Amino acid sequence: MCRAAIELFSSFLLFLIIHNAYSGFEFTNLKCISYNESFCSFEYCFLKAINRTYKYVSIKVKLHKVPIKKVKINFALYQRLNGYKPFLYNVTFDGCKYLSNMKGYPVATYIFNLFAPYSNINHSCPYDHDIIVEKVPFSHVSAQMSNILPFPKSSYAFFSEWYSDGIKRARIESYGTLT
């Protein structure tokens, strides 16, 4: 009886290891839209595959009217179920207030941690320099979406809208699949 339980437990652990080794998030598309080119423009916004295992996302936003002192951000997650439907999160928050005190915004912190280690968005307002998110590996996003907060396997869309002084300035749309 004890041996059977050990074998069953070992099989379960092996299943978990194999499941985690072969599941992951992969971006399928990325779109960056500037609503006011005189305020900000995207110098680059792309997905790049170096090989089958190393792929990354890079975005650079040139800010033309600095300093930026008021930022509002909307993050929304959609799951593809016969069209993209709202899924879990649609939050809007004051970006400057969040960056000065991250403790009161758990959803924003979860989303921010998807790209923060690869970004120069590491201080509170004002922003007087370009915003760079450089070479965010798919493996990092995959770990966040499958290990930190497990999501069901599906296709997802993640939209972020960026406002300054109450005016919509930019939108980033990223699409991906969790397998």
Contact map, one row per residue, 1 for C-alpha under 8 A:
11111000000000000000000000000000000000000000000000000000000000000000000000000000000000000000000000000000000000000000000000000000000000000000000000000000000000000000000000000000000
11111100000000000000000000000000000000000000000000000000000000000000000000000000000000000000000000000000000000000000000000000000000000000000000000000000000000000000000000000000000
11111110000000000000000000000000000000000000000000000000000000000000000000000000000000000000000000000000000000000000000000000000000000000000000000000000000000000000000000000000000
11111111000000000000000000000000000000000000000000000000000000000000000000000000000000000000000000000000000000000000000000000000000000000000000000000000000000000000000000000000000
11111111100000000000000000000000000000000000000000000000000000000000000000000000000000000000000000000000000000000000000000000000000000000000000000000000000000000000000000000000000
01111111110000000000000000000000000000000000000000000000000000000000000000000000000000000000000000000000000000000000000000000000000000000000000000000000000000000000000000000000000
00111111111000000000000000000000000000000000000000000000000000000000000000000000000000000000000000000000000000000000000000000000000000000000000000000000000000000000000000000000000
00011111111100000000000000000000000000000000000000000000000000000000000000000000000000000000000000000000000000000000000000000000000000000000000000000000000000000000000000000000000
00001111111110000000000000000000000000000000000000000000000000000000000000000000000000000000000000000000000000000000000000000000000000000000000000000000000000000000000000000000000
00000111111111000000000000000000000000000000000000000000000000000000000000000000000000000000000000000000000000000000000000000000000000000000000000000000000000000000000000000000000
00000011111111100000000000000000000000000000000000000000000000000000000000000000000000000000000000000000000000000000000000000000000000000000000000000000000000000000000000000000000
00000001111111110000000000000000000000000000000000000000000000000000000000000000000000000000000000000000000000000000000000000000000000000000000000000000000000000000000000000000000
00000000111111111000000000000000000000000000000000000000000000000000000000000000000000000000000000000000000000000000000000000000000000000000000000000000000000000000000000000000000
00000000011111111100000000000000000000000000000000000000000000000000000000000000000000000000000000000000000000000000000000000000000000000000000000000000000000000000000000000000000
00000000001111111110000000000000000000000000000000000000000000000000000000000000000000000000000000000000000000000000000000000000000000000000000000000000000000000000000000000000000
00000000000111111111000000000000000000000000000000000000000000000000000000000000000000000000000000000000000000000000000000000000000000000000000000000000000000000000000000000000000
00000000000011111111100000000000000000000000000000000000000000000000000000000000000000000000000000000000000000000000000000000000000000000000000000000000000000000000000000000000000
00000000000001111111110000000000000000000000000000000000000000000000000000000000000000000000000000000000000000000000000000000000000000000000000000000000000000000000000000000000000
00000000000000111111111000000000000000000000000000000000000000000000000000000000000000000000000000000000000000000000000000000000000000000000000000000000000000000000000000000000000
00000000000000011111111100000000000000000000000000000000000000000000000000000000000000000000000000000000000000000000000000000000000000000000000000000000000000000000000000000000000
00000000000000001111111000000000000000000000000000000000000000000000000000000000000000000000000000000000000000000000000000000000000000000000000000000000000000000000000000000000000
00000000000000000111111100000000000000000000000000000000000000000000000000000000000000000000000000000000000000000000000000000000000000000000000000000000000000000000000000000000001
00000000000000000011111110000000000000000000000000000000000000000000000000000000000000000000000000000000000000000000000000000000000000000000000000000000000000000000000000000000011
00000000000000000001011111000000000000000000000000000000000000000000000000000000000000000000000000000000000000000000000000000000000000000010011001000000000000000000000000000000011
00000000000000000000001111100000000000000000000000000000000000000000000000000000000000000000000000000000000000000000000000000000000000000110110011000000000000000000000000000001111
00000000000000000000000111110000000000000000000000000000000000000000000000000000000000000000000000000000000000000000000000000000000000000100010000000000000000000000000000000001110
00000000000000000000000011111100000000000000001000000000000000000000000000000000000000000000000000000000000000000000000000000000000000000100000000000000000000000000000000000111100
00000000000000000000000001111100000000000000000000000000000000000000000000000000000000000000000000000000000000000000000000000000000000000000000000000000000000000000000000000111100
00000000000000000000000000111110000000000000001000000000000000000000000000000000000000000000000000000000000000000000000000000000000000000000000000000000000000000000000000000111000
00000000000000000000000000111111000000000000111000000000000000000000000000000000000000000000000000000000000000000000000000000000000000000000000000000000000000000000000000011110000
00000000000000000000000000001111100000000000110000000000000000000000000000000000000000000000000000000000000000000000000000000000000000000000000000000000000000000000000000011100000
00000000000000000000000000000111110000000100100000000000000000000000000000000000000000000000000000000000000000000000000000000000000000000000000000000000000000000000000001111000000
00000000000000000000000000000011111000000100000000000000000000000000000000000000000000000000000000000000000000000000000000000000000000000000000000000000000000000000000001110000000
00000000000000000000000000000001111110011100000000000000000000000000000000000000000000000000000000000000000000000000000000000000000000000000000000000000000000000000000011100000000
00000000000000000000000000000000111110000000000000000000000000000000000000000000000000000000000000000000000000000000000000000000000000000000000000000000000000000000000111100000000
00000000000000000000000000000000011111111000000000000000000000000000000000000000000000000000000000000000000000000000000000000000000000000000000000000000000000000000000011000000000
00000000000000000000000000000000011111111000000000000000000000000000000000000000000000000000000000000000000000000000000000000000000000000000000000000000000000000000000000000000000
00000000000000000000000000000000000111111000000000000000000000011000000000000000000000000000000000000000000000000000000000000000000000000000000000000000000000000000000000000000000
00000000000000000000000000000000000111111000000000000000000000111000000000000000000000000000000000000000000000000000000000000000000000000000000000000000000000000000000010000000000
00000000000000000000000000000000010111111100000000000000000011111000000000000000000000000000000000000000000000000000000000000000000000000000000000000000000000000000000011000000000
00000000000000000000000000000000010111111110000000000000000011110000000000000000000000000000000000000000000000000000000000000000000000000000000000000000000000000000000000000000000
00000000000000000000000000000001110000011111100000000000001111000000000000000000000000000000000000000000000000000000000000000000000000000000000000000000000000000000000000000000000
00000000000000000000000000000000000000001111100000000000001111000000000000000000000000000000000000000000000000000000000000000000000000000000000000000000000000000000000000000000000
00000000000000000000000000000000000000000111110000000000011110000000000000000000000000000000000000000000000000000000000000000000000000000000000000000000000000000000000000000000000
00000000000000000000000000000111000000000111111000000000111100000000000000000000000000000000000000000000000000000000000000000000000000000000000000000000000000000000000000000000000
00000000000000000000000000000110000000000001111100000000111000000000000000000000000000000000000000000000000000000000000000000000000000000000000000000000000000000000000000000000000
00000000000000000000000000101100000000000000111110000011110000000000000000000000000000000000000000000000000000000000000000000000000000000000000000000000000000000000000000000000000
00000000000000000000000000000000000000000000011111000011100000000000000000000000000000000000000000000000000000000000000000000000000000000000000000000000000000000000000000000000000
00000000000000000000000000000000000000000000001111110111000000000000000000000000000000000000000000000000000000000000000000000000000000000000000000000000000000000000000000000000000
00000000000000000000000000000000000000000000000111111110000000000000000000000000000000000000000000000000000000000000000000000000000000000000000000000000000000000000000000000000000
00000000000000000000000000000000000000000000000011111110000000000000000000000000000000000000000000000000000000000000000000000000000000000000000000000000000000000000000000000000000
00000000000000000000000000000000000000000000000011111110000000000000000000000000000000000000000000000000000000000000000000000000000000000000000000000000000000000000000000000000000
00000000000000000000000000000000000000000000000001111110000000000000000000000000000000000000000000000000000000000000000000000000000000000000000000000000000000000000000000000000000
00000000000000000000000000000000000000000000000011111111000000000000000000000000000000000000000000000000000000000000000000000000000000001110000000000000000000000000000000000000000
00000000000000000000000000000000000000000000001111111111100000000000000000000000000000000000000000000000000000000000000000000000000000001100000000000000000000000000000000000000000
00000000000000000000000000000000000000000000001110000111110000000000000000000000000000000000000000000000000000000000000000000000000000111100000000000000000000000000000000000000000
00000000000000000000000000000000000000000000111100000011111000000000000000000000000000000000000000000000000000000000000000000000000011111100000000000000000000000000000000000000000
00000000000000000000000000000000000000000001111000000001111100000000000000000000000000000000000000000000000000000000000000000000000111110000000000000000000000000000000000000000000
00000000000000000000000000000000000000000111110000000000111110000000000000000000000000000000000000000000000000000000000000000000000111000000000000000000000000000000000000000000000
00000000000000000000000000000000000000000111100000000000011111000000000000000000000000000000000000000000000000000000000000000000011111000000000000000000000000000000000000000000000
00000000000000000000000000000000000000011111000000000000001111100000000000000000000000000000000000000000000000000000000000000000011100000000000000000000000000000000000000000000000
00000000000000000000000000000000000000011110000000000000000111110000000000000000000000000000000000000000000000000000000000000000111000000000000000000000000000000000000000000000000
00000000000000000000000000000000000000111000000000000000000011111100000000000000000000000000000000000000000000000000000000000001111000000000000000000000000000000000000000000000000
00000000000000000000000000000000000001111000000000000000000001111100000000000000000000000000000000000000000000000000000000000000000000000000000000000000000000000000000000000000000
00000000000000000000000000000000000001110000000000000000000000111111000000000000000000000000000000000000000000000000000000000000000000000000000000000000000000000000000000000000000
00000000000000000000000000000000000000000000000000000000000000111111000000000000000000000000000000000000000000000000000000000011100000000000000000000000000000000000000000000000000
00000000000000000000000000000000000000000000000000000000000000001111100000000000000000000000000000000000000000000000000000000111000000000000000000000000000000000000000000000000000
00000000000000000000000000000000000000000000000000000000000000001111111000000000000000000000000000000000000000000000000000001111000000000000000000000000000000000001000000000000000
00000000000000000000000000000000000000000000000000000000000000000011111000000000000000000000000100000000000000000000000000001110000000000000000000000000000000000001000000000000000
00000000000000000000000000000000000000000000000000000000000000000001111100000000000000000000011100000000000000000000000000001100000000000000000000000000000000000001100000000000000
00000000000000000000000000000000000000000000000000000000000000000001111110000000000000000000011100000000000000000000000000000000000000000000000000000000000000000111110000000000000
00000000000000000000000000000000000000000000000000000000000000000000011111000000000000000001111100000000000000000000000000000000000000000000000000000000000000000111010000000000000
00000000000000000000000000000000000000000000000000000000000000000000001111100000000000000001111000000000000000000000000000000000000000000000000000000000000000011110000000000000000
00000000000000000000000000000000000000000000000000000000000000000000000111110000000000000111100000000000000000000000000000000000000000000000000000000000000000111100000000000000000
00000000000000000000000000000000000000000000000000000000000000000000000011111000000000001111000000000000000000000000000000000000000000000000000000000000000001111000000000000000000
00000000000000000000000000000000000000000000000000000000000000000000000001111100000001101110000000000000000000000000000000000000000000000000000000000000000001110000000000000000000
00000000000000000000000000000000000000000000000000000000000000000000000000111110000001111100000000000000000000000000000000000000000000000000000000000000000111100000000000000000000
00000000000000000000000000000000000000000000000000000000000000000000000000011111000111110000000000000000000000000000000000000000000000000000000000000000000111000000000000000000000
00000000000000000000000000000000000000000000000000000000000000000000000000001111100111100000000000000000000000000000000000000000000000000000000000000000011110000000000000000000000
00000000000000000000000000000000000000000000000000000000000000000000000000000111111110000000000000000000000000000000000000000000000000000000000000000000011110000000000000000000000
00000000000000000000000000000000000000000000000000000000000000000000000000000011111110000000000000000000000000000000000000000000000000000000000000000000000000000000000000000000000
00000000000000000000000000000000000000000000000000000000000000000000000000000001111100000000000000000000000000000000000000000000000000000000000000000000000000000000000000000000000
00000000000000000000000000000000000000000000000000000000000000000000000000000001111110000000000000000000000000000000000000000000000000000000000000000000000000000000000000000000000
00000000000000000000000000000000000000000000000000000000000000000000000000000111111111000000000000000000000000000000000000000000000000000000000000000000000110000000000000000000000
00000000000000000000000000000000000000000000000000000000000000000000000000000111101111100000000000000000000000000000000000000000000000000000000000000000000000000000000000000000000
00000000000000000000000000000000000000000000000000000000000000000000000000011110000111111100000000000000000000000000000000000000000000000000000000000000000000000000000000000000000
00000000000000000000000000000000000000000000000000000000000000000000000000011110000011111000000000000000000000000000000000000000000000000000000000000000000000000000000000000000000
00000000000000000000000000000000000000000000000000000000000000000000000000001100000001111100000000000000000000000000000000000000000000000000000000000000000000000000000000000000000
00000000000000000000000000000000000000000000000000000000000000000000000000111000000001111110000000000000001000000000000000000000000000000000000000000000000000000000000000000000000
00000000000000000000000000000000000000000000000000000000000000000000000001111000000001011111000000000000000000000000000000000000000000000000000000000000000000000000000000000000000
00000000000000000000000000000000000000000000000000000000000000000000000001110000000000001111100000000000001100000000000000000000000000000000000000000000000000000000000000000000000
00000000000000000000000000000000000000000000000000000000000000000000000111100000000000000111110000000000000000000000000000000000000000000000000000000000000000000000000000000000000
00000000000000000000000000000000000000000000000000000000000000000000000111000000000000000011111001000000000000000000000000000000000000000000000000000000000000000000000000000000000
00000000000000000000000000000000000000000000000000000000000000000000011110000000000000000001111111000000000000000000000000000000000000000000000000000000000000000000000000000000000
00000000000000000000000000000000000000000000000000000000000000000000011110000000000000000000111111100000000000000000000000000000000000000000000000000000000000000000000000000000000
00000000000000000000000000000000000000000000000000000000000000000000111100000000000000000000011111110000000000000000000000011100000000000000000000000000000000000000000000000000000
00000000000000000000000000000000000000000000000000000000000000000000000000000000000000000000011111111000000000000000000000010000000000000000000000000000000000000000000000000000000
00000000000000000000000000000000000000000000000000000000000000000000000000000000000000000000111111111101100000000000000000000000000000000000000000000000000000000000000000000000000
00000000000000000000000000000000000000000000000000000000000000000000000000000000000000000000001111111100000000000000000001111000000000000000000000000000000000000000000000000000000
00000000000000000000000000000000000000000000000000000000000000000000000000000000000000000000000111111100000000000000000000111000000000000000000000000000000000000000000000000000000
00000000000000000000000000000000000000000000000000000000000000000000000000000000000000000000000011111111000000000000000000000000000000000000000000000000000000000000000000000000000
00000000000000000000000000000000000000000000000000000000000000000000000000000000000000000000000001111111110010000000000000000000000000000000000000000000000000000000000000000000000
00000000000000000000000000000000000000000000000000000000000000000000000000000000000000000000000000001111110000000000000000000000000000000000000000000000000000000000000000000000000
00000000000000000000000000000000000000000000000000000000000000000000000000000000000000000000000001001111110000000000000000000000000000000000000000000000000000000000000000000000000
00000000000000000000000000000000000000000000000000000000000000000000000000000000000000000000000001000111111110000000000000000000000000000000000000000000000000000000000000000000000
00000000000000000000000000000000000000000000000000000000000000000000000000000000000000000000000000000111111111000000000000000000000000000000000000000000000000000000000000000000000
00000000000000000000000000000000000000000000000000000000000000000000000000000000000000001010000000000000111111100000000000000000000000000000000000000000000000000000000000000000000
00000000000000000000000000000000000000000000000000000000000000000000000000000000000000000010000000000000111111110000000000000000000000000000000000000000000000000000000000000000000
00000000000000000000000000000000000000000000000000000000000000000000000000000000000000000000000000000100111111111000000000000000000000000000000000000000000000000000000000000000000
00000000000000000000000000000000000000000000000000000000000000000000000000000000000000000000000000000000011111111100000000000000000000000000000000000000000000000000000000000000000
00000000000000000000000000000000000000000000000000000000000000000000000000000000000000000000000000000000001111111110000000000000000000000000000000000000000000000000000000000000000
00000000000000000000000000000000000000000000000000000000000000000000000000000000000000000000000000000000000111111111000000000000000000000000000000000000000000000000000000000000000
00000000000000000000000000000000000000000000000000000000000000000000000000000000000000000000000000000000000011111111100000000000000000000000000000000000000000000000000000000000000
00000000000000000000000000000000000000000000000000000000000000000000000000000000000000000000000000000000000001111111100000000000000000000001100100000000000000000000000000000000000
00000000000000000000000000000000000000000000000000000000000000000000000000000000000000000000000000000000000000111111111000000000000010010000100000000000000000000000000000000000000
00000000000000000000000000000000000000000000000000000000000000000000000000000000000000000000000000000000000000011111111111000000000010000000000000000000000000000000000000000000000
00000000000000000000000000000000000000000000000000000000000000000000000000000000000000000000000000000000000000001111111000000000000000000000000000000000000000000000000000000000000
00000000000000000000000000000000000000000000000000000000000000000000000000000000000000000000000000000000000000000011111100000000000011110000000000000000000000000000000000000000000
00000000000000000000000000000000000000000000000000000000000000000000000000000000000000000000000000000000000000000011111111000000001111000000000000000000000000000000000000000000000
00000000000000000000000000000000000000000000000000000000000000000000000000000000000000000000000000000000000000000001011111000000001110000000000000000000000000000000000000000000000
00000000000000000000000000000000000000000000000000000000000000000000000000000000000000000000000000000000000000000001001111100000001100000000000000000000000000000000000000000000000
00000000000000000000000000000000000000000000000000000000000000000000000000000000000000000000000000100000000000000001001111110000000000000000000000000000000000000000000000000000000
00000000000000000000000000000000000000000000000000000000000000000000000000000000000000000000000000110000000000000000000011111000000000000000000000000000000000000000000000000000000
00000000000000000000000000000000000000000000000000000000000000000000000000000000000000000000000110110000000000000000000001111110000000000000000000000000000000000000000000000000000
00000000000000000000000000000000000000000000000000000000000000000001110000000000000000000000000100110000000000000000000000111110000000000000000000000000000000000000000000000000000
00000000000000000000000000000000000000000000000000000000000000000011110000000000000000000000000100000000000000000000000000011111000000000000000000000000000000000000000000000000000
00000000000000000000000000000000000000000000000000000000000000000111100000000000000000000000000000000000000000000000000000011111100000000000000000000000000000000000000000000000000
00000000000000000000000000000000000000000000000000000000000000100111000000000000000000000000000000000000000000000000000000000111110000000000000000000000000000000000000000000000000
00000000000000000000000000000000000000000000000000000000000001100100000000000000000000000000000000000000000000000000000000000011111000000000000000000000000000000000000000000000000
00000000000000000000000000000000000000000000000000000000000111100000000000000000000000000000000000000000000000000000000000000001111100000000000000000000000000000000000000000000000
00000000000000000000000000000000000000000000000000000000000111100000000000000000000000000000000000000000000000000000001110000000111110000000000000000000000000000000000000000000000
00000000000000000000000000000000000000000000000000000000011110000000000000000000000000000000000000000000000000000000001110000000011111000000000000000000000000000000000000000000000
00000000000000000000000000000000000000000000000000000000111100000000000000000000000000000000000000000000000000000011011100000000001111110000000000000000000000000000000000000000000
00000000000000000000000000000000000000000000000000000000111100000000000000000000000000000000000000000000000000000000011000000000000111110000000000000000000000000000000000000000000
00000000000000000000000000000000000000000000000000000001110000000000000000000000000000000000000000000000000000000000010000000000000011111000000000000000000000000000000000000000000
00000000000000000000000000000000000000000000000000000001110000000000000000000000000000000000000000000000000000000010010000000000000011111101100000000000000000000000000000000000000
00000000000000000000000000000000000000000000000000000111100000000000000000000000000000000000000000000000000000000000000000000000000000111111100000000000000000000000000000000000000
00000000000000000000000011100000000000000000000000000111100000000000000000000000000000000000000000000000000000000000000000000000000000011111110000000000000000000000000000000000000
00000000000000000000000110000000000000000000000000000100000000000000000000000000000000000000000000000000000000000000000000000000000000001111111000000000000000000000000000000000000
00000000000000000000000000000000000000000000000000000000000000000000000000000000000000000000000000000000000000000100000000000000000000011111111100000000000000000000000000000000000
00000000000000000000000010000000000000000000000000000000000000000000000000000000000000000000000000000000000000000110000000000000000000011111111110000000000000000000000000000000000
00000000000000000000000111000000000000000000000000000000000000000000000000000000000000000000000000000000000000000000000000000000000000000111111111100000000000000000000000000000010
00000000000000000000000100000000000000000000000000000000000000000000000000000000000000000000000000000000000000000000000000000000000000000011111111110000000000000000000000000000000
00000000000000000000000000000000000000000000000000000000000000000000000000000000000000000000000000000000000000000100000000000000000000000001111111111000000000000000000000000000000
00000000000000000000000010000000000000000000000000000000000000000000000000000000000000000000000000000000000000000000000000000000000000000000111111111110000000000000000000000000000
00000000000000000000000110000000000000000000000000000000000000000000000000000000000000000000000000000000000000000000000000000000000000000000011111111110000000000000000000000000000
00000000000000000000000000000000000000000000000000000000000000000000000000000000000000000000000000000000000000000000000000000000000000000000011111111100000000000000000000000000000
00000000000000000000000000000000000000000000000000000000000000000000000000000000000000000000000000000000000000000000000000000000000000000000001111111100000000000000000000000000000
00000000000000000000000000000000000000000000000000000000000000000000000000000000000000000000000000000000000000000000000000000000000000000000000111111110000000000000000000000000000
00000000000000000000000000000000000000000000000000000000000000000000000000000000000000000000000000000000000000000000000000000000000000000000000011111111000000000000000000000000000
00000000000000000000000000000000000000000000000000000000000000000000000000000000000000000000000000000000000000000000000000000000000000000000000011001111100000000000000000000000010
00000000000000000000000000000000000000000000000000000000000000000000000000000000000000000000000000000000000000000000000000000000000000000000000000000111110000000000000000000000010
00000000000000000000000000000000000000000000000000000000000000000000000000000000000000000000000000000000000000000000000000000000000000000000000000000011111000000000000000000000111
00000000000000000000000000000000000000000000000000000000000000000000000000000011000000000000000000000000000000000000000000000000000000000000000000000001111100000000000000000000111
00000000000000000000000000000000000000000000000000000000000000000000000000000011000000000000000000000000000000000000000000000000000000000000000000000000111110000000000000000011110
00000000000000000000000000000000000000000000000000000000000000000000000000001111000100000000000000000000000000000000000000000000000000000000000000000000011111000000000000000011110
00000000000000000000000000000000000000000000000000000000000000000000000000001111000100000000000000000000000000000000000000000000000000000000000000000000001111100000000000001111000
00000000000000000000000000000000000000000000000000000000000000000000000000111100000000000000000000000000000000000000000000000000000000000000000000000000000111110000000000001110000
00000000000000000000000000000000000000000000000000000000000000000000000001111000000000000000000000000000000000000000000000000000000000000000000000000000000011111000000000111100000
00000000000000000000000000000000000000000000000000000000000000000000000011110000000000000000000000000000000000000000000000000000000000000000000000000000000001111100000000111000000
00000000000000000000000000000000000000000000000000000000000000000000000011100000000000000000000000000000000000000000000000000000000000000000000000000000000000111110000111110000000
00000000000000000000000000000000000000000000000000000000000000000000001111000000000000000000000000000000000000000000000000000000000000000000000000000000000000011111000111100000000
00000000000000000000000000000000000000000000000000000000000000000000001110000000000000000000000000000000000000000000000000000000000000000000000000000000000000001111111111000000000
00000000000000000000000000000000000000000000000000000000000000000001111100000000000000000000000000000000000000000000000000000000000000000000000000000000000000000111111110000000000
00000000000000000000000000000000000000000000000000000000000000000000011000000000000000000000000000000000000000000000000000000000000000000000000000000000000000000011111000000000000
00000000000000000000000000000000000000000000000000000000000000000000001100000000000000000000000000000000000000000000000000000000000000000000000000000000000000000011111100000000000
00000000000000000000000000000000000000000000000000000000000000000000000000000000000000000000000000000000000000000000000000000000000000000000000000000000000000000011111110000000000
00000000000000000000000000000000001000000000000000000000000000000000000000000000000000000000000000000000000000000000000000000000000000000000000000000000000000001111011111000000000
00000000000000000000000000000000011100110000000000000000000000000000000000000000000000000000000000000000000000000000000000000000000000000000000000000000000000001111001111100000000
00000000000000000000000000000001111100010000000000000000000000000000000000000000000000000000000000000000000000000000000000000000000000000000000000000000000000001110000111110000000
00000000000000000000000000000001111000000000000000000000000000000000000000000000000000000000000000000000000000000000000000000000000000000000000000000000000000111100000011111000000
00000000000000000000000000000111100000000000000000000000000000000000000000000000000000000000000000000000000000000000000000000000000000000000000000000000000000111000000001111100000
00000000000000000000000000000111000000000000000000000000000000000000000000000000000000000000000000000000000000000000000000000000000000000000000000000000000011110000000000111110000
00000000000000000000000000111110000000000000000000000000000000000000000000000000000000000000000000000000000000000000000000000000000000000000000000000000000011100000000000011111000
00000000000000000000000000111100000000000000000000000000000000000000000000000000000000000000000000000000000000000000000000000000000000000000000000000000001111000000000000001111100
00000000000000000000000011111000000000000000000000000000000000000000000000000000000000000000000000000000000000000000000000000000000000000000000000000000001110000000000000000111110
00000000000000000000000011110000000000000000000000000000000000000000000000000000000000000000000000000000000000000000000000000000000000000000000000000000111100000000000000000011111
00000000000000000000001111000000000000000000000000000000000000000000000000000000000000000000000000000000000000000000000000000000000000000000010000000011111100000000000000000001111
00000000000000000000011110000000000000000000000000000000000000000000000000000000000000000000000000000000000000000000000000000000000000000000000000000000110000000000000000000000111
